[in-house]
Amino acid sequence: MLTGLALAALVQVAYAQRYPSKAVTFVVPYPAGGTTDLTARIRRRKP
């Protein structure tokens, strides 16, 4: 039980960190210009 409480405390600390701290890379395994590629390009734009 003590181990569970310790892990719960660590999870709270992890959620407090800013995410993502580095750039995220999307890999789309389909050719350029397809529906999946266009969807990924639209989704990756910064707000």
C-alpha positions, -999 to 999 in steps of 0.1 A, spaced: 0 0 0 29 23 8 43 17 -26 10 26 -43 9 59 -24 45 67 -35 37 59 -71 6 81 -69 27 110 -56 51 106 -86 23 106 -111 11 139 -97 45 154 -102 46 141 -138 13 157 -147 26 191 -134 53 192 -161 47 211 -193 40 188 -222 55 185 -248 88 200 -238 103 191 -272 90 191 -308 68 161 -316 75 143 -349 46 128 -369 54 100 -393 27 93 -419 34 60 -436 15 69 -467 24 88 -499 24 126 -501 -9 141 -513 -32 114 -501 -61 119 -477 -40 106 -447 -11 130 -456 -34 160 -459 -52 152 -426 -18 149 -408 -6 182 -423 -38 200 -412 -36 185 -377 1 194 -372 -5 231 -376 1 251 -344 -30 269 -331 
